Amino acid sequence: MAILAISLLIMASALLDGGSVHGDFYVYARWQAHFAEAMAAGDLYPRWLPHLNQGFGSPAFFIYPPMGQWMGSLLAPLLPGAELAGLRLHIVLTVCLALSGFGALLWLRLLGLGKAAALIGTLAWLLLPYHAYLNLYQRGAFAELVAMAALPWGLAFAHALKQRHMLAWAGLALSLAALLMSNAPTGLFGAPFICLYAALLADRKDWPRLWGAILFAAALAIALSAAWLLPALTQVALVNDRILFNDVYQPANYLIFSPAPWPNQGIRIAATLIFMLHAAILLLALLAGGAARGRRLLIITTVLIFVAMSELARPVWIAGMPWSKVQFAWRLLGLQSLLLAGLVGIAWEAVGARRRALLRIALIWLLPGLLLADAALLAALGWHVARRPAWPTPQVAAHRAEVREYWLGDVDALARRFGSRDSIVISGRAEIGPIERRGRLLRLESRASEPALIALRHFAYYGWLVRIDDGPWRPATGRRAAPELVAISVPAGHHRIELRLPPLPTESRGLLISGAALMLLLAGLLLDPLRRLLAR
């Protein structure tokens, strides 16, 4: 009940404000509107969103992980329509906060803490301001918050695996898969850390069993994620890196205590304050002491994260390195929040056992202090937002707009060329009706007095096929006259035209791998209990 109450309290402002827009949340809410609509039409994994980019289509979910959008779409029958997309995602975040709390509670119990200490650590995890304020209210980082719900479960199943709990390998695999399928930057550092954490828990005599189980769980997680991961890895070249990883969005531009000015001063202030708060909590945990297994690992990792986020680590954050894909070094504050929550729980138990009154008072006031800090930061943000130009602007927030890294061409120039039309005639003479867009299926009608070449208001993504009057399917590709667009030759007369985007080879392979991994997981869920029963 405490976990649920704190989760609702943290989300209260967002829930009461319905589909309010803050930070980047408008992007996720817009995606949710189109994603849920496509799912309701029967597409269980909508990768191509045809109405975005002003009707030119978006490949966002060929590349972006779908977990949070799937969760939001499950609420669409109860909260239908684009206007409630933001509210659906806020409800998803409420559920994710509670789930992350239950995962943290399980982790700390398996770490060996008592109920009270485990609960104190769990509530600290929920209330630490990177989780409760910066990601949620200042950044609107929906996908990262969904991914962070999987982090404590991964650590919990790492301990369960070490303690030989039944099906712990399956829990670890599912936690890693959920992390990967939620947010790529968080998965980039979170998944390796969970595996390393699990491996470092092993006693020397238990290394072969535990490390073998970790490798199997990691491989299974990658295979379960293949439906997203394989197409994303092969399509990621379509992302406009000049926008996504430009001179602004580089980790070296966001190092704590850096003399160089940050591109976003609001984030700099919040991240620096949280950094200093985390340092104070670490000092408190060190003074309190404790002897729980893994405490030293938590301390060492927390200190290394401090270094990695600071100006001392500038040589590490070289543009183009794999870890630079996280964009912002301070994203590590999320993982550090979880590790500090564990140290807070350990400290509470240690202080209680030793009856150290002063430290116990400090720990008692920690949770109310965190709640007060979250409220103060939120109030300051509200004051600032009320005095700045409205964000996002109407053009950015438009229902059919899209973030620029998922443009497959110059949308603004093309939109001016098309005006309000769905097609333009490049050669010949023809009248073309409006395009009916249904996910990866487009329909239209043409009336041509002579053969004509037309370009549709739709990007020429890989593999479009066209057929006319129920004839055979044939490739439809961009032509020299309109290389960015789907262009088709229309014969004279009145014709019905259909276009479809069949599954790409990487989609089919990814789904096949994920299906096989799911069957393997289900087989393991059945056979592992049976094996243990027979062993008895």
C-alpha positions as CSV (number, residue, x, y, z in Angstrom):
1,M,0.0,0.0,0.0
2,A,2.9,2.4,0.7
3,I,4.4,1.7,-2.7
4,L,1.0,2.3,-4.4
5,A,0.4,5.4,-2.4
6,I,3.8,7.0,-3.1
7,S,3.4,6.1,-6.9
8,L,0.0,7.8,-7.0
9,L,1.4,10.8,-5.1
10,I,4.3,11.2,-7.5
11,M,2.0,11.0,-10.5
12,A,-0.9,13.0,-9.0
13,S,0.0,16.3,-10.8
14,A,0.3,14.5,-14.2
15,L,-2.8,12.4,-13.8
16,L,-4.9,15.4,-12.6
17,D,-3.7,17.4,-15.6
18,G,-4.8,14.6,-18.0
19,G,-2.7,14.6,-21.1
20,S,-0.5,17.6,-20.2
21,V,2.6,18.2,-22.3
22,H,6.0,18.6,-20.6
23,G,9.5,18.2,-22.0
24,D,9.5,15.5,-24.8
25,F,6.2,14.0,-23.6
26,Y,4.3,15.5,-26.5
27,V,6.3,13.1,-28.8
28,Y,5.3,10.0,-26.9
29,A,1.6,11.2,-26.7
30,R,1.5,11.8,-30.4
31,W,3.1,8.4,-31.2
32,Q,0.6,6.8,-28.8
33,A,-2.4,8.4,-30.7
34,H,-1.2,6.8,-34.0
35,F,0.2,3.6,-32.5
36,A,-3.1,2.8,-30.7
37,E,-5.1,3.6,-33.8
38,A,-3.1,1.2,-35.8
39,M,-3.3,-1.5,-33.2
40,A,-7.1,-1.1,-33.0
41,A,-7.2,-1.6,-36.8
42,G,-5.5,-5.0,-36.4
43,D,-1.7,-4.2,-36.7
44,L,-0.3,-5.8,-33.5
45,Y,3.1,-4.2,-34.1
46,P,2.7,-0.9,-35.9
47,R,6.1,0.1,-37.2
48,W,5.1,2.4,-40.1
49,L,2.9,5.3,-38.9
50,P,1.3,6.6,-42.2
51,H,-0.3,9.9,-41.0
52,L,2.8,11.4,-39.4
53,N,5.2,13.8,-41.1
54,Q,2.1,15.6,-42.5
55,G,1.0,12.4,-44.3
56,F,4.3,11.4,-45.7
57,G,4.7,8.6,-43.1
58,S,7.1,7.8,-40.3
59,P,9.4,4.8,-39.8
60,A,9.7,5.6,-36.1
61,F,8.9,2.1,-34.8
62,F,11.1,0.3,-37.2
63,I,13.8,1.9,-34.9
64,Y,12.2,2.9,-31.6
65,P,11.4,0.3,-28.9
66,P,7.7,-0.3,-28.6
67,M,7.1,-1.5,-25.0
68,G,5.6,1.6,-23.6
69,Q,3.4,2.3,-26.6
70,W,2.1,-1.3,-26.4
71,M,1.2,-0.7,-22.8
72,G,-0.6,2.5,-23.6
73,S,-2.5,0.9,-26.4
74,L,-4.0,-1.7,-24.0
75,L,-5.9,1.2,-22.4
76,A,-7.3,2.5,-25.6
77,P,-10.6,0.6,-25.4
78,L,-11.2,2.2,-22.0
79,L,-9.8,5.7,-22.9
80,P,-10.2,5.9,-26.7
81,G,-9.1,8.7,-29.0
82,A,-6.1,10.8,-29.7
83,E,-7.1,13.4,-27.1
84,L,-6.7,10.8,-24.3
85,A,-3.3,9.5,-25.5
86,G,-1.4,11.5,-22.9
87,L,-3.6,10.3,-20.1
88,R,-3.1,6.7,-21.2
89,L,0.6,7.1,-21.0
90,H,0.4,8.8,-17.6
91,I,-1.5,5.8,-16.3
92,V,1.2,3.5,-17.8
93,L,3.8,5.5,-15.9
94,T,1.8,5.1,-12.7
95,V,1.8,1.4,-13.2
96,C,5.5,1.4,-14.0
97,L,6.4,3.3,-10.9
98,A,4.5,0.8,-8.7
99,L,6.1,-2.1,-10.6
100,S,9.6,-0.6,-10.1
101,G,8.8,-0.2,-6.4
102,F,7.8,-3.9,-6.1
103,G,10.9,-4.9,-8.0
104,A,13.1,-2.8,-5.6
105,L,11.4,-4.3,-2.6
106,L,12.0,-7.8,-3.9
107,W,15.7,-6.9,-4.7
108,L,16.3,-5.5,-1.2
109,R,14.6,-8.5,0.5
110,L,16.8,-10.9,-1.5
111,L,19.8,-8.8,-0.6
112,G,19.1,-9.9,2.9
113,L,17.3,-6.8,4.4
114,G,14.4,-6.9,6.8
115,K,11.0,-5.7,5.8
116,A,11.3,-2.2,7.2
117,A,14.7,-1.6,5.8
118,A,13.7,-2.9,2.4
119,L,10.6,-0.7,2.4
120,I,12.6,2.4,3.3
121,G,15.0,1.7,0.5
122,T,12.2,1.1,-1.9
123,L,10.4,4.4,-1.0
124,A,13.8,6.2,-1.4
125,W,14.1,4.8,-4.9
126,L,10.6,6.1,-5.8
127,L,11.2,9.5,-4.3
128,L,14.7,10.3,-5.5
129,P,14.2,13.3,-7.8
130,Y,15.8,11.9,-10.9
131,H,13.0,9.4,-11.0
132,A,10.2,11.5,-9.4
133,Y,10.9,14.9,-11.0
134,L,13.6,15.3,-13.7
135,N,12.6,12.4,-16.0
136,L,8.9,12.7,-15.3
137,Y,8.1,16.4,-15.1
138,Q,11.1,18.3,-16.6
139,R,12.1,16.0,-19.4
140,G,8.9,14.1,-20.1
141,A,11.1,11.0,-20.7
142,F,8.3,8.4,-20.9
143,A,10.3,5.6,-22.5
144,E,13.2,6.0,-20.0
145,L,10.8,5.8,-17.1
146,V,9.3,2.6,-18.5
147,A,12.7,1.1,-18.9
148,M,13.7,2.1,-15.3
149,A,10.8,-0.1,-14.1
150,A,12.8,-3.1,-15.3
151,L,16.1,-2.2,-13.6
152,P,15.3,-3.3,-10.0
153,W,13.7,-6.5,-11.3
154,G,16.9,-7.4,-13.0
155,L,18.9,-7.0,-9.8
156,A,16.3,-9.0,-7.9
157,F,16.5,-11.9,-10.3
158,A,20.3,-11.7,-10.2
159,H,20.1,-12.5,-6.5
160,A,17.4,-15.1,-7.1
161,L,19.7,-16.8,-9.6
162,K,22.6,-16.8,-7.1
163,Q,20.3,-18.3,-4.4
164,R,19.1,-21.0,-6.8
165,H,15.5,-19.9,-6.8
166,M,13.3,-21.7,-9.3
167,L,12.9,-19.9,-12.7
168,A,15.2,-17.1,-11.7
169,W,16.9,-17.4,-15.1
170,A,13.6,-16.7,-16.8
171,G,13.0,-13.7,-14.6
172,L,16.4,-12.3,-15.5
173,A,15.8,-12.9,-19.2
174,L,12.4,-11.2,-19.1
175,S,13.8,-8.2,-17.1
176,L,16.6,-7.7,-19.6
177,A,14.2,-8.1,-22.6
178,A,11.8,-5.6,-21.1
179,L,14.7,-3.1,-20.6
180,L,15.9,-3.5,-24.2
181,M,12.3,-3.2,-25.6
182,S,11.6,0.0,-23.6
183,N,14.4,2.4,-24.2
184,A,17.7,1.9,-26.1
185,P,20.0,4.3,-24.1
186,T,18.8,2.9,-20.8
187,G,19.3,-0.6,-22.1
188,L,22.7,0.2,-23.4
189,F,24.1,0.7,-19.9
190,G,21.4,-1.0,-17.8
191,A,21.5,-4.5,-19.3
192,P,25.3,-4.9,-19.2
193,F,25.3,-3.7,-15.6
194,I,22.6,-6.2,-14.5
195,C,24.6,-9.0,-16.1
196,L,27.9,-7.8,-14.5
197,Y,26.1,-7.4,-11.1
198,A,24.8,-10.9,-11.3
199,A,28.3,-12.3,-12.3
200,L,30.0,-10.5,-9.4
201,L,27.7,-12.0,-6.9
202,A,29.1,-15.5,-7.7
203,D,31.3,-17.4,-5.3
204,R,34.3,-18.9,-7.0
205,K,33.1,-22.4,-6.8
206,D,29.7,-21.3,-8.2
207,W,31.2,-19.4,-11.2
208,P,30.5,-22.0,-14.0
209,R,26.8,-22.5,-13.0
210,L,26.0,-18.8,-12.4
211,W,27.9,-17.4,-15.3
212,G,26.5,-20.0,-17.7
213,A,22.9,-19.1,-16.5
214,I,23.6,-15.4,-16.9
215,L,24.9,-15.8,-20.5
216,F,21.9,-18.0,-21.3
217,A,19.5,-15.4,-19.9
218,A,21.2,-12.6,-21.7
219,A,21.2,-14.5,-25.0
220,L,17.5,-15.4,-24.5
221,A,16.7,-11.7,-23.7
222,I,18.4,-10.6,-27.0
223,A,16.5,-13.3,-28.9
224,L,13.2,-12.2,-27.3
225,S,13.9,-8.7,-28.3
226,A,14.9,-9.6,-31.9
227,A,11.5,-8.6,-33.3
228,W,12.5,-5.0,-32.5
229,L,16.3,-5.2,-32.3
230,L,17.0,-6.8,-35.7
231,P,15.0,-4.3,-37.8
232,A,16.2,-1.4,-35.7
233,L,19.9,-2.3,-36.1
234,T,19.5,-2.6,-39.9
235,Q,17.3,0.5,-40.2
236,V,19.1,2.8,-37.8
237,A,21.0,4.4,-40.7
238,L,17.8,6.1,-41.6
239,V,17.9,8.1,-38.5
240,N,19.2,11.6,-39.1
241,D,22.3,11.6,-36.9
242,R,22.9,15.3,-37.7
243,I,19.9,16.0,-35.6
244,L,19.9,13.1,-33.1
245,F,23.6,13.2,-32.3
246,N,24.5,16.7,-33.4
247,D,26.9,19.1,-31.8
248,V,24.4,19.8,-29.0
249,Y,23.4,16.3,-28.1
250,Q,26.8,14.9,-27.2
251,P,27.6,13.5,-23.7
252,A,30.7,15.8,-23.4
253,N,28.3,18.8,-23.5
254,Y,26.6,17.6,-20.3
255,L,29.2,16.8,-17.7
256,I,28.7,17.9,-14.1
257,F,30.9,20.7,-12.9
258,S,32.1,21.4,-16.5
259,P,33.4,24.9,-17.3
260,A,31.7,24.6,-20.7
261,P,28.1,25.9,-20.7
262,W,25.4,23.3,-21.2
263,P,23.0,23.7,-24.1
264,N,20.1,23.4,-21.6
265,Q,20.6,25.4,-18.4
266,G,17.5,24.1,-16.7
267,I,18.7,20.5,-17.0
268,R,22.1,21.6,-15.8
269,I,20.7,23.1,-12.6
270,A,18.5,20.1,-11.9
271,A,21.1,17.5,-12.7
272,T,23.8,19.3,-10.6
273,L,21.4,19.5,-7.6
274,I,20.6,15.8,-7.9
275,F,24.3,15.0,-8.2
276,M,25.0,16.8,-5.0
277,L,22.0,15.3,-3.2
278,H,23.2,11.8,-4.3
279,A,26.7,12.6,-2.9
280,A,25.1,13.6,0.4
281,I,23.1,10.4,0.6
282,L,26.2,8.3,-0.2
283,L,28.0,10.0,2.6
284,L,25.1,9.3,5.0
285,A,25.1,5.6,3.9
286,L,28.9,5.3,4.4
287,L,28.6,6.8,7.9
288,A,25.8,4.4,8.8
289,G,27.8,1.3,7.6
290,G,26.2,-2.1,7.1
291,A,27.3,-5.6,6.2
292,A,24.8,-6.7,3.5
293,R,26.2,-8.8,0.7
294,G,26.8,-6.6,-2.3
295,R,27.2,-3.4,-0.3
296,R,30.8,-2.9,-1.5
297,L,29.7,-3.4,-5.1
298,L,26.9,-0.8,-4.7
299,I,29.4,1.7,-3.2
300,I,32.1,1.2,-5.9
301,T,29.5,1.5,-8.7
302,T,28.0,4.6,-7.2
303,V,31.4,6.3,-7.0
304,L,32.3,5.2,-10.6
305,I,29.0,6.8,-11.8
306,F,29.9,10.0,-10.0
307,V,33.2,10.0,-11.9
308,A,31.6,9.1,-15.2
309,M,29.2,12.0,-15.1
310,S,31.8,14.6,-14.1
311,E,34.3,16.6,-16.0
312,L,37.0,14.0,-15.0
313,A,35.4,11.6,-17.6
314,R,35.6,13.9,-20.6
315,P,38.2,11.8,-22.4
316,V,35.8,8.8,-22.1
317,W,32.9,10.5,-23.8
318,I,34.3,10.6,-27.3
319,A,31.8,11.1,-30.1
320,G,31.2,8.0,-32.1
321,M,31.9,5.5,-29.4
322,P,29.1,2.9,-28.6
323,W,28.4,4.3,-25.1
324,S,28.1,7.8,-26.5
325,K,24.7,6.8,-27.9
326,V,23.3,7.4,-24.4
327,Q,23.6,11.1,-25.5
328,F,23.7,12.5,-21.9
329,A,26.1,11.2,-19.2
330,W,23.7,12.3,-16.5
331,R,21.3,9.5,-17.6
332,L,23.4,7.4,-15.3
333,L,21.7,9.2,-12.4
334,G,18.8,6.7,-12.9
335,L,21.0,3.7,-12.2
336,Q,22.7,5.5,-9.4
337,S,19.3,6.3,-7.8
338,L,18.6,2.6,-7.6
339,L,22.0,1.8,-6.1
340,L,21.6,4.6,-3.5
341,A,18.2,3.2,-2.6
342,G,19.9,-0.1,-1.8
343,L,22.5,1.7,0.3
344,V,19.7,3.6,2.2
345,G,18.0,0.3,3.0
346,I,21.3,-1.2,4.2
347,A,22.0,1.9,6.3
348,W,18.6,1.8,7.9
349,E,19.1,-1.8,9.0
350,A,22.7,-1.1,10.2
351,V,21.7,2.0,12.2
352,G,18.7,0.2,13.8
353,A,20.9,-2.6,14.9
354,R,23.5,-0.3,16.4
355,R,21.0,2.2,17.8
356,R,22.9,5.2,16.5
357,A,20.4,7.9,17.2
358,L,21.7,10.8,15.1
359,L,22.1,8.8,12.0
360,R,18.7,7.2,12.6
361,I,17.1,10.6,12.8
362,A,18.8,11.6,9.6
363,L,17.4,8.5,7.8
364,I,14.0,9.0,9.3
365,W,13.9,12.5,7.8
366,L,15.3,11.4,4.5
367,L,12.0,10.3,2.9
368,P,10.0,13.5,3.9
369,G,13.0,15.5,2.7
370,L,13.0,13.8,-0.7
371,L,9.3,14.4,-1.0
372,L,9.8,18.1,-0.1
373,A,12.6,18.4,-2.6
374,D,10.5,16.9,-5.4
375,A,7.6,19.3,-4.6
376,A,10.0,22.3,-4.5
377,L,11.5,21.4,-7.8
378,L,8.1,20.8,-9.4
379,A,6.9,24.2,-8.1
380,A,10.0,25.9,-9.4
381,L,9.4,24.3,-12.8
382,G,5.8,25.4,-12.8
383,W,6.9,29.0,-12.0
384,H,9.4,29.0,-14.8
385,V,7.1,27.4,-17.4
386,A,4.4,30.1,-16.7
387,R,6.9,32.8,-17.6
388,R,8.4,31.4,-20.8
389,P,6.9,30.9,-24.3
390,A,4.5,28.0,-24.6
391,W,6.1,24.7,-25.4
392,P,5.7,22.9,-27.6
393,T,4.8,25.4,-30.2
394,P,1.6,24.6,-32.2
395,Q,3.7,23.6,-35.2
396,V,5.8,21.2,-33.2
397,A,2.8,19.8,-31.3
398,A,0.7,19.3,-34.4
399,H,-1.0,15.9,-34.6
400,R,0.6,15.0,-37.9
401,A,4.0,16.4,-37.2
402,E,7.1,14.2,-36.3
403,V,10.4,14.7,-34.6
404,R,12.9,15.6,-37.3
405,E,15.3,12.6,-36.9
406,Y,12.5,10.4,-38.4
407,W,12.2,12.5,-41.5
408,L,13.0,10.5,-44.7
409,G,13.2,13.7,-46.7
410,D,12.6,17.5,-46.4
411,V,9.1,17.4,-45.1
412,D,8.7,21.2,-45.1
413,A,9.8,21.6,-48.7
414,L,7.6,18.6,-49.8
415,A,4.6,19.9,-47.9
416,R,4.9,23.2,-49.7
417,R,5.1,21.4,-53.0
418,F,2.0,19.3,-52.4
419,G,0.0,21.9,-50.6
420,S,-3.2,20.2,-49.5
421,R,-3.0,17.6,-52.2
422,D,-2.3,13.9,-51.7
423,S,-0.5,13.5,-55.0
424,I,1.1,15.4,-57.8
425,V,1.2,14.6,-61.5
426,I,4.8,14.5,-62.7
427,S,4.0,13.7,-66.3
428,G,0.9,13.1,-68.3
429,R,-2.7,14.1,-67.3
430,A,-4.6,12.5,-64.5
431,E,-7.0,13.3,-61.6
432,I,-6.0,11.4,-58.4
433,G,-8.3,10.9,-55.5
434,P,-7.3,11.2,-51.8
435,I,-5.2,8.5,-50.3
436,E,-6.9,6.2,-47.8
437,R,-4.1,5.3,-45.3
438,R,-4.5,2.2,-43.2
439,G,-1.1,1.5,-41.7
440,R,1.0,-0.2,-44.4
441,L,-1.8,-0.3,-46.9
442,L,-2.7,2.7,-49.1
443,R,-5.7,3.0,-51.4
444,L,-6.6,5.6,-54.0
445,E,-8.4,6.0,-57.3
446,S,-7.2,7.6,-60.5
447,R,-8.8,9.0,-63.7
448,A,-6.2,9.6,-66.4
449,S,-6.9,10.8,-70.0
450,E,-3.5,9.5,-70.9
451,P,-0.7,7.4,-69.1
452,A,0.7,9.5,-66.3
453,L,3.4,9.3,-63.6
454,I,2.2,10.5,-60.2
455,A,4.1,11.0,-56.9
456,L,2.1,10.3,-53.8
457,R,2.3,12.2,-50.5
458,H,4.1,9.3,-49.0
459,F,7.8,8.5,-48.5
460,A,9.4,5.9,-50.7
461,Y,10.4,3.6,-47.8
462,Y,11.9,0.2,-48.5
463,G,9.7,-2.3,-50.3
464,W,6.5,-0.6,-51.3
465,L,4.4,-2.8,-53.8
466,V,1.6,-1.5,-56.0
467,R,-1.2,-3.2,-57.9
468,I,-3.8,-1.7,-60.2
469,D,-7.4,-3.1,-60.4
470,D,-6.5,-6.2,-58.4
471,G,-3.7,-7.1,-60.8
472,P,-0.3,-8.5,-59.8
473,W,1.8,-6.8,-57.2
474,R,4.9,-5.0,-58.5
475,P,7.6,-2.8,-56.9
476,A,6.8,0.9,-56.5
477,T,9.9,3.0,-56.0
478,G,10.9,6.6,-56.1
479,R,11.8,7.9,-59.6
480,R,14.3,10.5,-60.6
481,A,11.6,13.1,-60.7
482,A,10.6,12.4,-57.1
483,P,13.3,10.2,-55.5
484,E,12.0,10.7,-51.9
485,L,8.4,9.7,-52.7
486,V,6.4,6.7,-53.8
487,A,5.9,7.2,-57.6
488,I,3.7,5.0,-59.7
489,S,2.8,4.8,-63.4
490,V,-1.0,5.2,-63.9
491,P,-2.5,3.9,-67.2
492,A,-5.3,5.8,-69.0
493,G,-8.8,5.3,-67.7
494,H,-10.4,4.9,-64.3
495,H,-8.5,2.6,-61.9
496,R,-8.3,1.5,-58.3
497,I,-4.8,1.5,-56.9
498,E,-3.4,-0.2,-53.9
499,L,0.0,0.0,-52.3
500,R,1.3,-2.1,-49.4
501,L,4.5,-2.4,-47.5
502,P,5.2,-6.1,-46.9
503,P,7.3,-7.2,-44.0
504,L,11.0,-6.5,-44.5
505,P,13.3,-9.5,-44.4
506,T,14.7,-8.3,-41.0
507,E,11.2,-8.0,-39.6
508,S,10.4,-11.6,-40.6
509,R,13.7,-12.9,-39.3
510,G,13.3,-10.9,-36.1
511,L,9.8,-12.2,-35.5
512,L,11.0,-15.8,-36.2
513,I,13.8,-15.5,-33.7
514,S,11.6,-13.9,-31.0
515,G,9.0,-16.6,-31.6
516,A,11.6,-19.4,-31.2
517,A,12.9,-17.7,-28.1
518,L,9.4,-17.5,-26.6
519,M,8.9,-21.2,-27.3
520,L,12.2,-21.9,-25.6
521,L,11.2,-19.7,-22.6
522,L,7.8,-21.5,-22.3
523,A,9.5,-24.9,-22.5
524,G,11.9,-23.8,-19.7
525,L,9.0,-22.6,-17.6
526,L,7.5,-26.1,-17.8
527,L,10.6,-28.2,-17.6
528,D,12.5,-26.4,-14.8
529,P,9.8,-27.1,-12.1
530,L,9.5,-30.6,-13.3
531,R,13.3,-31.1,-13.2
532,R,13.4,-29.8,-9.6
533,L,10.4,-32.0,-8.6
534,L,12.1,-35.1,-10.0
535,A,15.4,-34.2,-8.3
536,R,13.6,-34.3,-5.0
